[in-house]
Amino acid sequence: MNSYNSIASDVKLGEDVRLSKFINLYGCQIGNETRIGAFVEIQKNASVGSRCKISSHSFICEGVRIEDNVFIGHGVMFINDSYPRATAPNGGLQTEADWKVERTVIKKGASIGSGATILSNICVGENAIVGAGSVVTKDVPSNAIVAGNPARVLRFIESPEKNSDTDPVPFLDLVTPHLELESELVSVFRRGLRTAGFVGGSMVEEFENAFATFCEAGQSIGVNSGTDALRFALMAAGVLPGDVVLTVPNTFIATTEAISQAGAVPELVDINEHTLNMSVERLQHYLETSCERNSSGQLISLRSRRRVSAVVPVHLYGQMADMDPILRLANQYGLVVIEDACQAHGAEYFSRDLNRWMKAGSMGRAAAFSFYPGKNLGACGEGGAVTTNDAALAATVRMLRDHGQSKKYYHDIEGYNGRLDAIQAGLLSVKLPHLARWNAQRRDRAADYKRLLADNEAIGLPYEPSWSRSVYHLYVIRSRDRVAMIDHLKAAAIGTGIHYPIPLHLQKAYGSLNYERGAFPVAEQVSAEIVSLPMFPQLTVEQQARVVEEVMAFSSHSLQETVR
Ligand SMILES: Cc1ncc(COP(=O)(O)O)c(C=O)c1O
């Protein structure tokens, strides 16, 4: 301390606090070993923790609480009043009684760069970094690096206190991608509120155009879920009530629900044991042995005596079904192909027939996508889309989603309330430009899983044929000891999933389809063995290493048990 300073008698100074010159402190509290540079003012009821560094010319006003180990650069300004005024309503100068002090907290370990301004009512999270010259207008998440005016999250850093050996690894992290895009996402809400454009309009059209371009399809029509996308696509493609639609037993129930909701009946063919998608051989076998042509040349299922009109290959887990032979068979038997691409935004397939890579959603008569939040492209609520190159089909889907009207109050058919919400469309437009990068990150993580788990003979890894570029919506391995493996991973705080534990023909809901256990042996065997490991674009190398380590530890432990 020295004579150039003004330190009021009510200041609580900790031990070994080091003060420079020209410092003005009153009514505040400073923790042990903190260092304060020249020309700093700290007002009453402000507090600074231990081992902080407050650089010269910074202003820390009433209402600010700075926790331990915080770095404040030069000339940092805090503000504690959202509506500062010089005078009171009576015309006189404001006094303390006229303003309400708003609080600001800088959590431990954070750093505030020189020249930053921190508005009131803000919390800067633990270990966050605020770039020099930033204007912080809203809370900063822990470990975030923010910069700019207004400050935006640039990226996240690993917390130095993080113990990656024991930290939980979630099955899916839906928080981080939204924090990274928070300010852009929030401005979509603002645009919605300020224009009251909640249903239809430019936000929906902009997204539809961008998504059609992404899928390399002629058109995309936004609807309110993947289930509706599939239902409307089937109906618009000419599937009639009472028809049979072919699909697979190992998919989410929405695939068969949509078939039933279109008035048709699902009949199933087994899957390929490697790709876990529709088996071309089983489809061919079904068409050749379980169907006949009637006198009008229609294909009739021998099982149900109904007309077979469509096939729905599901691009499960992010990998496209083997579309060339499926399209050839469908063509030969006069069936419409509707892709269930709800898990495959951006997946690619090398068509040997067309000699080029094709995107999911561009190969069938139409395709259905889901924007359920956990999907590779997810809304912040429900959403879906149909893609197609067929303009007439697209026009019918547009009518079906909107009460069957071609223009307001002119109802050509009876339709549904199945529109994509405008705010969801706006949020999806913010996310869509990031999808290719997120998919590439998923593929990187999948390649790492493959490399790191390659020597583990107790598990089966996903199979990606040379004609496929999967987008790994899920990373699904196979284990004969699935329950114990999931328990082991759970005990190590690692999240897993099962997609799906009971094949559809054995679900209670489909008892009336009269399929026996054993009808689809591959799907039945697979559903008893599959485990989905953590997979999302922001999965860190450290988190993945922990998952791999625990899967390996489990396998070697269970191997020893078997040997014993
Ligand atoms: C394969 C598959 N089909 C259809 C759907 C239905 O999508 P939504 O939940 O948006 O209705 C989903 C979604 O989970 C799905 O995974």
The ligand as an ORCA input file, in Angstrom:
! r2SCAN-3c Opt
* xyz 0 1
  C     -36.461    -44.636    -39.182
  C     -37.440    -43.587    -38.728
  N     -38.560    -43.409    -39.428
  C     -39.464    -42.469    -39.072
  C     -39.269    -41.659    -37.984
  C     -40.343    -40.681    -37.594
  O     -39.914    -39.373    -37.448
  P     -40.667    -38.386    -36.437
  O     -40.295    -38.789    -35.062
  O     -40.151    -37.033    -36.821
  O     -42.123    -38.519    -36.688
  C     -38.104    -41.794    -37.240
  C     -37.853    -40.924    -36.077
  O     -37.430    -41.299    -35.045
  C     -37.164    -42.793    -37.614
  O     -36.043    -42.989    -36.918
*
